[in-house]
């Protein structure tokens, strides 16, 4: 290395530190931790209009789903898929009974989503969502896209129990 190169390196500004990804920015292949369990992100469905993502998380052969939405604060809900299908998206009730729990419709919305990786709906497109909550804070989520339903049951996770381990 030449003398001038060494001198110029002395006065060069160091590279700024690389900004860490937030949970909303995770992509397939990244690693995160939820409630002390380490997961690999296998897929991601992003609803840009709501600033929300549904991550498909894999821990060995177990697959769970983490819903993340940023409003005034980050909201996290960990879901597990459940069996069952409503008859039609036009007639979903405001109160649903499931395993002895009454779930009350909290929110209903639709929007265009983009899908990457392994997700329940492999194509991007228009998606409709119904989110229900029971009195014991259990959550029920119904998604409809391309004529197909997906049902999930889960519970909220406190933000301190969620962190990025490794992001590419």
N, C-alpha and C positions, 0 to 999 in steps of 0.2 A: 504494500500500500504506500502510495507516495506521501511525501511530507505535506503537500497542500490538502490532500484528501483527509489526512489526520487532523489538520487544523480546522478544516471546515466541519468535520464531525464534532469537534468540541463546541462549536457555536450553533449547531443544528438543534432545532426544537425537538424534544422527544415526542413520539407518537402519543396522541391522547389515549387514555385507557378505553378499551372496548366496552361499550354499554351492554349490560346483561339483558337477555330477553326476559320479557314479562310472561306470565302464564298465558296471556291472550295471544302471544306471538309464537308459541310452541308449534312445531311442525313434526311430521312423522320422523322417527329416529331420535328425537330428543328424549331425555330422561327427567322425570319429576317424581316428587314424593307427596303422597296424600295420606294424612293420618298415619304416619310412620311406615307406610307401604311404598316401595319403589316400583314405579311403572315406566314402561317404554310407551311413548306416544305412537300409536299405530295408524291413526287417522284423525282428520280434523274437518269439521263442518263449520264454516264461518258465515254469520249473518251480519254483514257490514252495517246495515241500517240500524241494528240494535246494539252494535258493538259487543257482540257475543259470539262465543265458539262452543261447540260440543266436541270434546276430545275423546277419541276411542283410546282407552288405556289398556295395556296388556301386561299382566304379571304372570309369567309362565303361560299356562293354558287358560287362565282366568281373564275375562274381558269385562271391564267396567267402563262407564262413561262419566266424564266430568264436564258439567255445564258451567261456563264462566261468563258472567255478564258484568260489564262496567257501567254503572250509573253514577251516583254520587260516591259510591264505594264499590269495591269488587265483591261480587256475590258468587259463591261456589256451591254447587249441588252435585253430590256423587250419586249416580244412578246405576241400577242393575236392570238388564232387560227382563221383561216378564211376558208370559204367554197370554194370548187373548187378542181379539180384534173386534172393534166396534163394527156395526153393520154398514154405516155410512158416515162420512164426515159432516153431513148436513144436520144430523139429529143427535149430536152429543149433548147429554144433559148437563145442567149446572151442578148437580150433585151426583157423584158416582160412588157406589158401594163396592168395596173390594176387600175380601178377607175380613169382614166384620168392621171395617173402617169406612167412615163417610168422608169422601174427598170433595171439597167445594172448589168450584172453578175460580181460580185466582186471576187468570189472564189468558186471553186468546189473541193470537197474532199470526200474521203471515208475512212472507218476504222471500226475496231471492237469496239463495245460499250457494256457496262454492264448497265443493268437497275435494279433499286430497287424501290419498292413502286408503286404508281399509275402514269404511264407514258403513252403517246400515243402508244408506242410500248412496250408491257409488257415483251418481251423476249430480252435477250442479243443476239448480233449477228452483222452481217455486215450491216453498214448503209452508205448511200450515201447522201451528202448534197450539195445544191446549195444555195449560199448566194448572194443576189442582193441588190443594193443600188440605191435610187432615188436621184435626184439633191437636194431635200429638206431634205436629210439625213434620210428619212424613209427607213426601212430595210424590205426585203422580204426573207423568208427562206423556202426552200422546202426540206423535208426529204423523203427518200425512204428506206423502210426496209421490208423484207418479202412480197414483191409484193404490198405494201400499201404506199400511199402518205400521207403526213401531210404538210399543208401550214400554215405559220405564217406571220403576219405583225407587225412591231413594230418600236422602235427607241432606239438609244443609251441612256444610263443612265450614268451620271457622277459618278465616284467612291465615291465621298463624299456623295451621296444620297443612298448608300447601306451599311447596317451594320448588323452584327449578334446581335440578341437580347438575344436568349437563345439557347445553344447547349448542347445536351446530351453527 
